[in-house]
Amino acid sequence: MNYSHEVEKMCKVAKGPHHGPAPIPEEGKWVKAYEIKDISGFSHGVGWCAPQQGACKLSLNIKNGIVEEALVETLGCSGMTHSAAMAAEVLPGKTLLECLNTDLVCDAINVAMREIFLQFVYGRTQSAFSEDGLLVGAALEDLGKGLRSQVGTMFSTNAKGVRYMEMSEGYVTRMALDKDDQVIGYEFVNMGKFMEAIRHGMSADEALKKFKGTYGRFDEAVRYIDPRED
């Protein structure tokens, strides 16, 4: 250790009691975190790239400083999805500190990693007060039945109004309009359940009929439009 001349000339002043770090809540316990291995929890981080063209939601389940589960969800950028594939492969097995210092290629994923790191080290995780934390696999519950990300996609213009394209229920096939051309409902296909049924042997026509639904006053519409064509 090298000291400046000014510091070398100083006399030593004794330090008072050393209490260590303030305890943070982790999986139902209060923990004084001295090292990365002292960190456990489950939480989410959201990040964005420099031009703010895309965003990433990162979910990590950490036990004793090690990433045991990772869910990477991306939106708005095709390149980000490929970076997400790499990130999902390399993050499990690393320590939280290693993850923070791993180049995850995409700015949005790197920012999400930074944001989630702060939640973990400051004791702000979702599982802070959950005894023993959450099971590995808990991130899949965010996806719901069919294991698809919850996505909402709407487009609108001042000239032509709104178009519903994707709702939490699924892919929107038709919008219902009343006599004043105002939206009163929509028809959707639950793509997660639809594809799951096909994988299990159901015909596409049967699956489409079974997992198509409507919302609002769909049956009362004066006319219906395809949000992608009309």
C-alpha positions as MATLAB code, in Angstrom:
seq = 'MNYSHEVEKMCKVAKGPHHGPAPIPEEGKWVKAYEIKDISGFSHGVGWCAPQQGACKLSLNIKNGIVEEALVETLGCSGMTHSAAMAAEVLPGKTLLECLNTDLVCDAINVAMREIFLQFVYGRTQSAFSEDGLLVGAALEDLGKGLRSQVGTMFSTNAKGVRYMEMSEGYVTRMALDKDDQVIGYEFVNMGKFMEAIRHGMSADEALKKFKGTYGRFDEAVRYIDPRED';
ca = [
       0.000    0.000    0.000;
       1.426    3.398   -0.955;
       0.579    6.546    0.996;
       1.087   10.186    0.128;
       3.623   12.203    2.113;
       0.778   14.088    3.794;
      -0.858   10.897    5.014;
       2.446    9.460    6.268;
       2.927   12.489    8.501;
      -0.487   12.106   10.130;
      -0.840   10.557   13.593;
      -3.180    7.582   13.952;
      -6.621    8.088   15.458;
      -8.361    4.989   16.809;
     -11.609    3.835   15.238;
     -14.739    3.222   17.276;
     -16.760   -0.001   17.357;
     -17.135   -1.832   14.038;
     -20.752   -2.914   13.598;
     -20.454   -4.153   10.022;
     -23.068   -3.607    7.315;
     -26.712   -2.935    8.049;
     -28.777   -6.140    7.834;
     -30.966   -6.587    4.765;
     -34.048   -8.834    4.391;
     -33.321  -12.030    2.461;
     -35.768  -14.893    2.111;
     -37.394  -14.267    5.487;
     -34.153  -13.581    7.375;
     -32.149  -10.478    8.262;
     -28.664  -10.910    6.827;
     -25.463   -8.888    7.138;
     -23.969   -9.275    3.668;
     -20.165   -9.227    3.704;
     -19.579  -11.236    0.531;
     -21.487  -12.117   -2.627;
     -22.190  -15.601   -1.216;
     -24.277  -13.895    1.480;
     -26.853  -12.786   -1.137;
     -29.983  -14.823   -1.887;
     -33.352  -13.920   -3.374;
     -35.637  -13.750   -6.385;
     -36.380  -10.552   -8.275;
     -36.701   -8.723  -11.585;
     -34.746   -5.982  -13.311;
     -35.781   -3.906  -16.325;
     -33.263   -2.373  -18.741;
     -33.191   -0.378  -21.962;
     -30.637    0.239  -24.692;
     -28.951    3.565  -25.496;
     -31.356    4.559  -28.326;
     -34.218    3.180  -26.168;
     -35.360    1.056  -29.072;
     -35.766   -2.068  -26.974;
     -36.257   -3.208  -23.393;
     -35.420   -6.277  -21.338;
     -37.017   -7.809  -18.254;
     -34.548  -10.018  -16.410;
     -35.630  -12.389  -13.621;
     -33.018  -14.126  -11.458;
     -33.301  -16.642   -8.625;
     -30.115  -16.483   -6.557;
     -29.104  -18.883   -3.800;
     -25.948  -18.185   -1.776;
     -24.678  -15.764   -4.376;
     -25.097  -18.179   -7.310;
     -27.638  -17.736  -10.106;
     -29.767  -20.880  -10.111;
     -32.471  -19.643  -12.505;
     -32.688  -16.964  -15.190;
     -35.590  -15.727  -17.313;
     -34.778  -13.180  -20.029;
     -37.696  -11.459  -21.780;
     -37.072   -8.876  -24.510;
     -39.156   -6.419  -26.507;
     -38.689   -4.173  -29.498;
     -35.351   -5.278  -30.973;
     -34.623   -8.386  -33.039;
     -30.904   -8.402  -32.147;
     -31.752   -8.359  -28.458;
     -33.517  -11.705  -28.702;
     -30.287  -13.361  -29.844;
     -28.356  -11.678  -27.035;
     -31.045  -12.939  -24.650;
     -30.436  -16.510  -25.826;
     -26.749  -16.137  -24.956;
     -27.488  -14.456  -21.617;
     -29.925  -17.196  -20.573;
     -27.246  -19.781  -21.318;
     -24.314  -18.142  -19.526;
     -25.904  -16.548  -16.430;
     -26.866  -19.690  -14.419;
     -23.941  -20.991  -12.404;
     -22.246  -17.598  -12.157;
     -22.039  -15.508   -9.007;
     -24.081  -12.331   -8.924;
     -20.853  -10.317   -9.160;
     -19.675  -12.321  -12.164;
     -23.015  -11.644  -13.870;
     -22.673   -7.917  -13.262;
     -19.261   -7.991  -14.938;
     -20.262  -10.250  -17.839;
     -20.763   -8.532  -21.196;
     -24.269   -9.603  -22.120;
     -23.802   -7.953  -25.550;
     -27.071   -6.017  -25.536;
     -27.239   -2.683  -23.676;
     -30.767   -3.397  -22.462;
     -29.798   -6.737  -20.894;
     -26.695   -5.205  -19.308;
     -28.799   -2.400  -17.807;
     -31.354   -4.939  -16.531;
     -28.455   -6.807  -14.886;
     -27.288   -3.610  -13.214;
     -30.773   -2.782  -11.951;
     -31.432   -6.247  -10.554;
     -28.000   -6.268   -8.884;
     -28.989   -3.165   -6.932;
     -32.214   -4.813   -5.778;
     -30.338   -7.842   -4.476;
     -27.551   -6.036   -2.624;
     -29.937   -3.509   -1.037;
     -32.436   -6.159    0.080;
     -35.254   -5.100   -2.235;
     -36.017   -8.474   -3.818;
     -39.478   -9.943   -4.288;
     -38.642  -12.754   -1.908;
     -37.183  -10.530    0.842;
     -39.804  -11.673    3.344;
     -40.551  -15.131    1.895;
     -39.201  -17.823    4.217;
     -36.602  -19.928    2.355;
     -37.236  -17.860   -0.778;
     -38.834  -19.125   -3.973;
     -38.301  -22.496   -5.623;
     -36.075  -22.714   -8.671;
     -38.588  -22.540  -11.509;
     -40.594  -19.717   -9.950;
     -39.852  -17.421  -12.902;
     -42.021  -19.597  -15.141;
     -45.067  -18.520  -13.137;
     -44.645  -15.043  -14.637;
     -45.353  -16.556  -18.035;
     -48.644  -18.166  -17.101;
     -50.270  -21.120  -18.877;
     -48.664  -21.775  -22.228;
     -45.376  -20.284  -21.026;
     -45.491  -17.069  -23.069;
     -44.421  -13.599  -22.016;
     -47.228  -11.219  -21.090;
     -47.187   -8.752  -23.988;
     -49.460   -5.885  -24.951;
     -49.141   -4.394  -28.437;
     -51.284   -1.447  -29.500;
     -50.893    0.888  -32.467;
     -52.799    4.102  -33.126;
     -52.808    7.195  -35.301;
     -54.677   10.463  -35.019;
     -56.048    9.901  -38.497;
     -57.271    6.299  -38.187;
     -57.557    5.555  -34.463;
     -56.418    2.580  -32.420;
     -55.553   -1.005  -33.349;
     -55.354   -3.748  -30.682;
     -52.840   -6.380  -31.803;
     -51.858   -8.352  -28.715;
     -53.451   -8.410  -25.277;
     -52.664  -10.403  -22.145;
     -55.305  -12.923  -23.295;
     -53.522  -13.440  -26.605;
     -53.224  -12.518  -30.277;
     -56.089  -10.218  -31.326;
     -57.837  -11.394  -34.503;
     -60.794   -8.970  -34.677;
     -61.898   -5.742  -33.042;
     -65.580   -5.033  -32.388;
     -66.932   -1.560  -33.208;
     -70.284    0.013  -32.363;
     -72.398    2.304  -34.570;
     -70.084    5.221  -33.726;
     -67.009    3.168  -34.712;
     -65.853    3.018  -31.107;
     -64.163   -0.139  -29.797;
     -66.451   -2.237  -27.589;
     -64.557   -5.549  -27.553;
     -62.188   -7.870  -29.333;
     -61.611  -11.478  -30.331;
     -58.351  -13.206  -29.466;
     -56.478  -16.504  -29.722;
     -54.568  -17.704  -26.666;
     -51.384  -18.616  -28.535;
     -49.759  -20.419  -25.624;
     -52.650  -22.827  -25.135;
     -53.200  -23.045  -28.916;
     -49.632  -24.204  -29.613;
     -49.617  -26.487  -26.576;
     -52.742  -28.267  -27.853;
     -51.182  -28.728  -31.299;
     -48.009  -30.141  -29.715;
     -50.169  -32.668  -27.889;
     -51.832  -33.854  -31.093;
     -54.920  -31.664  -31.521;
     -55.610  -30.447  -35.050;
     -54.951  -26.762  -35.742;
     -58.593  -26.118  -36.675;
     -59.875  -27.710  -33.479;
     -57.280  -25.926  -31.343;
     -58.108  -22.578  -32.937;
     -61.794  -23.040  -32.210;
     -61.158  -24.180  -28.635;
     -58.760  -21.414  -27.640;
     -60.421  -18.488  -29.372;
     -62.281  -16.132  -27.058;
     -63.813  -12.676  -26.875;
     -63.759   -9.769  -24.459;
     -66.193   -6.936  -23.845;
     -69.452   -6.507  -25.787;
     -68.043   -8.332  -28.787;
     -71.368   -9.868  -29.860;
     -73.095   -6.464  -29.887;
     -70.802   -4.990  -32.538;
     -72.175   -3.320  -35.650;
     -69.041   -4.344  -37.507;
     -65.731   -6.120  -37.005;
     -62.303   -5.195  -38.323;
     -58.973   -7.001  -38.627;
     -56.493   -4.760  -36.758;
     -53.687   -5.720  -39.139;
     -55.583   -5.433  -42.424;
     -58.448   -2.948  -42.039;
];
